Amino acid sequence: MDAQQQTDNATSLREQASAPLPKGEDRDTLLNYYYEMVLIRHFEEKAGEMYNRARIGGYCHLNLGEEATVVGFSAGLEPDDYVYTNYREHGYAICRGISPNAVMAELFGKETGCSHGRGGSMHLFDLERRFMGGYAIVGGQLPLATGAAFAITYRDSHEVVACQMGEGTTNGGSFHESLNLAKIYRLPIIYFVVNNQYGMGLRVEKGSAVSEIYRKACAYDMHSERVDGNDVLAVRDAVRNAARLAREKHEPSLIEAVSYRFRGHSVVDPDRYRDKQEVEEGRTHDPIAAFVSRLLNAGLIDEKSLHEIDERAQREVDAAVRFADESADPSVDAFMGDLEDYVYAPESAQGKGD
């Protein structure tokens, strides 16, 4: 993709983000989207702070700048659909209904965390909410998500699988193998690519011969589209349409949501490979600020209400930190005596199709 194409794409995405809100949208729903985006922003900022204070260990990847992508993705799915993600998954877990308390406690490695302190930032999990985990290995979630979609087809059920990944994943073998099988077997799955324009420190067009990721699906005769990841409604509608295709016509899809991460690849990444001017330009397209403008222009909110929502989200995040701080660590006996817990299915589930 040459410089002119990049400029044209950027202009197109900006125009989408500044567009008036569609008619017929429910006010409470729109304000809830806004609250979720603000909650994720505050949660991730606090997670970065806690990591720097050594309250969180291991790796930690934040959704800062990608809030509209996260919320739109989740809003396009039904509660009983299955979600698989990569390691940048805090916001996705919260939007699927895992409480900020349980997510923060997991980051702190506490027993009250959603993975009982065994998984940390990259391995959040909640079977009840069908959040099937973040995966640290690039592309590791794709074969598993595709297999889950095969199981749904096998038992003639109605759920959909949504598999989130970064654009760098599309250069690996598991991506191509999974899409090929999904199309052959007509599996109810959505492959959702978050193109934040950098695979770790490598610009997308330097790492992929086809930098418009959605075009890769044509090799498998699969429906695909590119959407503005800074527009929560555009993302929601794209996911909703793909879910309808999967549920009603048993057709897989690929969606590419173009966004921009505000910080380096992980919390410890100094982000020296990006020009400061580029980062400043990327931050001017803040998805939260863009949505605020649309809400204000539509007369759906005022400055006082915006302030109240911001304060409510901050209180919820502060409460999550207190909860994590006050929660117990996993016991030594749990680690030394019950190493198979949460790793293998319990004996009671064997032979019952679970």
C-alpha angles and dihedrals in degrees: 000000000000127000093265092052090050090051092048092049092048091050092049092051092049091052091053092050093052095046119119117264113269116258118257097034114144112245096217091050092051092048090050090054088052092049092050091051092049091046091053091047092053093041093053093045089052092046089055090050093049091049091054088050090053093245089120122049137191121029123339126187120185134213093217108148093013099078096116090050091051096046095042092050092052094043091057093060135074122241093250095051118107122243127200120181143175125246096286092076113121094108094045091053092051093048091051089059104267105139119247085236092061093043094049091045089054091052087052090050094243129155090240091061119113089254093037091253093296098104111039125189098333099045110051113158140176119168094187090060091039092240097148098193147270115273124215096198110083107249093003092123097054101075090043093050091047090051091051089053089051089053091052090052092045093055092040093237129156104233126113129218119222115196117193124198143153123260092253089065091067090072093063131089096243090062095056095040092050095049091047093053093043091057095042092052095033094234125189097243138128118207104207116195119194104204103195086165097248130078096204098306100340121100111237097242090052093053102039129050086211107045095179091078098195089066091067090074091068088077087068098039088245130152110254141165142176120231137181105264089201091064110077093194094050090052093045093051093047092051092044092053092046090050090052090052091050096045100042105027103024091236123145121221142194121217123189114200112192114214139142127238113224097212137035125290091278136003092270095048109110089205095222094149093072122075111243091231090055092051091049090050091049091052091055087069093060105166093215094052090047092053091047089056091052092049092048093047090051091051092239097126141015134214093263092055091047089055092048092051091049092051092047092052091048091051091052091052093046089051090051091055091050090048091051093046093051096044122102124254117241108274122252088237090057091056098039100035104033106034091148094060112113089006104074128031113261117256090248089065097050115108093013098094094254 
